[in-house]
């Protein structure tokens, strides 16, 4: 558990620095959080930044703000000593003889997660959460 606590401290500090760095940028980040199975491996981390409206998210993407925030977040994580393997582009996995039984959509999602074995910085809007999950964050981010 100590390892997870140390990683969480580095993540929180990195997010705080990024949000502070972009506090005067428009559109504004209105919320942020992180989740993942970092206790299994530090690369299983997703950091979410939320904008208020869908139009704010579209503007942030079009202006390059999302990409600048993503790069700043990764740099802050590196500066705070987050494990380097979390940033390395993994060698492609081959699923040659592996069969995942059950729901095909879930199987494809699992394969995508296994192939993308590095941290992720993602963006959405509170408006999208409201429209797709009636404001239920747990349901939206499942």
N, C-alpha and C positions, 0 to 999 in steps of 0.2 A: 504493500500500500504506500510505502514511503516514496517509491519510484513514481507512482501515479501522482502523488501530492506535489512532488517536485516539478513534474511535467505540467501539471495544471497551473502552478504558479508562473511558469515561463509563458504559458499560453495566455493567461489573464494579463500579464504585464505587456506582452506583445500586442494584444488587442487594444488595451488602454492607450498605448503609445500611438497606434495607428489611428484610433478614433480621435485622439487629441490632435494629431498631425493634420487630419482632414476636417476638423471641427468647423472651419470657416468655409469649406467647400459646399457648393450647392449642386445637386440636392443633398440634403443632410441625411446622414445615417441616424435612424431613430431608435434602433435597437440592434443588439448583437449578442451572440452566444456561441458556444462550441459544444460539440458532442462527438462521441466515437469510442472506440474500444482501445484507448491508448495504453491501458494496462496489459493488453495482449501485445501490441506493437505500436510505437509512436506514430507510424504513418497512417494509422486508422483514425484520423482526426479530420473533422469538418468544422470549419469556422464559418458561421453565417453572419452576414451583414444585411440588415433590413432597411428598406426605404419605406416611406409612408404609402405612396400610391404607385400603381403600375407605371404611370407616366414618369414619375421620378426615377424609377428603375431604368426605364427605356432611355431617359436623358443621360443618366449616369453611364450606361453602357455605350451609348453613342458618342459621348464626349471623351471616353477613355478613363473616366473616373474609377469605374469598377476594376479595370486592369491596374491602375496605379495603386489602388487600395490592396489588391491582391499581392502585388509585388512588395509593397511596404510591409504587409503582414508577414510574408515569408522572410523578408530581410530582418525584421524585428525578432522573429522566432530564431533565426540563425544567430543573430547578435546575442541573444540570451542563452545560447547553448543548447537549443532544442536538438535532439539527435540527428546527425547528418543523413542517416539512411532514410529518414522520413521525406527527404527532398529529392532523392535520387530517382531518376527515371528507371523503372524496373525493366528487366529483361522480359520479353513477352512470354506469357505462359502458354503452354500447349495443352489443350484439353483432349488430345487424341483419343484415348480409350476411356475417358471419364464420361460417365452418363449420370446426369442428374434427373432423377425421376420426379414426377409430380407436375405441378403447374408449370407450363412452358415459360410463361412470362417471368415467374419467380426464378426459374433456372437461368434465364438470360440475365436477369438483374444480378444474381449471385456471380455469374461469370464476369460481368462487368466490374463488380466490386473487387473480385480477385485479380483482375487484370490491372486495375488502377490502384496500385499499392503505394501511393504517396499521398501526402496531405492534400486537402482540397479547401479552397476558399470559395464560398458560394454566396449568391445574392438572391434576394426575393423582396417582395413588398408585403406590407401588412394588409393591403387591399386584396392581394392574391390569396393570402391565408384566410381572410374573411370570406371571399367569394367561393373558394374551393372546399373549405373545411369549417365554415361558420365560425371562424376565429379560434378553432381548436388547434393549437400548435402541435400537440401530441399526434393528432390525426394527420395533420398536414405533413409533418416531417417523418412519418412512418416509412 
